[in-house]
């Protein structure tokens, strides 16, 4: 499951080049955790994707804002803010970059942030008391954080007439047997849901008596309740199930082949895709152990754009990369 992993370049240019050469090696060397949220927003009457990425390793803590190019062009525009724990750094401020528009013209984009009172609670991204705002044409086209009124006062700009939409979130987390994260399947949910993934060896009396290897088992809990339980994981390392979370139906996909069969530090991929409405029909895609890796199927099988809506899928999708440390 060697898919390209979009780790943002929050650190040095050397880290960026190392990641381009070998993404897995870069993760191993830096021990970097990353949380990336991608929004669809309207900038200067054009629909663009804006990615807000928080990165952290043993030495540095960083924030990166990037805007994709025209028509899905690989070229993107970005600014980087380094939160250095033992140096003086600007806990509030602004940066500017220029965005290329149709016809070759450019437009100034300003990024404002205030992290002076931000509470991280040991996490990579703050949980409260902060804001990060992206401004263009005197409009706040994207605003994250809870200090919204402070952001509007600082930028002296009005909110965008078109609300940005969170379309995906990618998280890279590390653990031995347990991996925990929190997520809202809809932006207007009052609180986030806790997701816990645990992989363990299940020793049975028959296996012990027969001198057999213990059976691998995986469990996914949502808000403390068992949502998915997979036994004989060595045979069912790829698959999907539909689960109910509050009032939402959520499709859960997993691919943990590399946990079981690849040496060194490797990741398992989990995808959580909320469904807009319940359906009596079976899931549109089923992944078995003999199928190709989930990473190569997700773009076409999980539903995107009009096709995804026709299947009843929400736009939002959580991609969780769980790095297993031995």
Helices and strands as residue ranges (DSSP letters): H 13-21, H 23-30, E 33-43, E 46-56, E 61-68, G 70-72, E 76-82, E 92-100, G 102-104, E 106-114, E 131-136, E 139-145, H 148-155, E 158-159, E 165-175, E 178-183, E 193-202, H 205-210, E 215-222, E 225-230, E 238-245, E 248-255, H 257-261, E 266-275, H 294-301, H 305-310, E 317-324
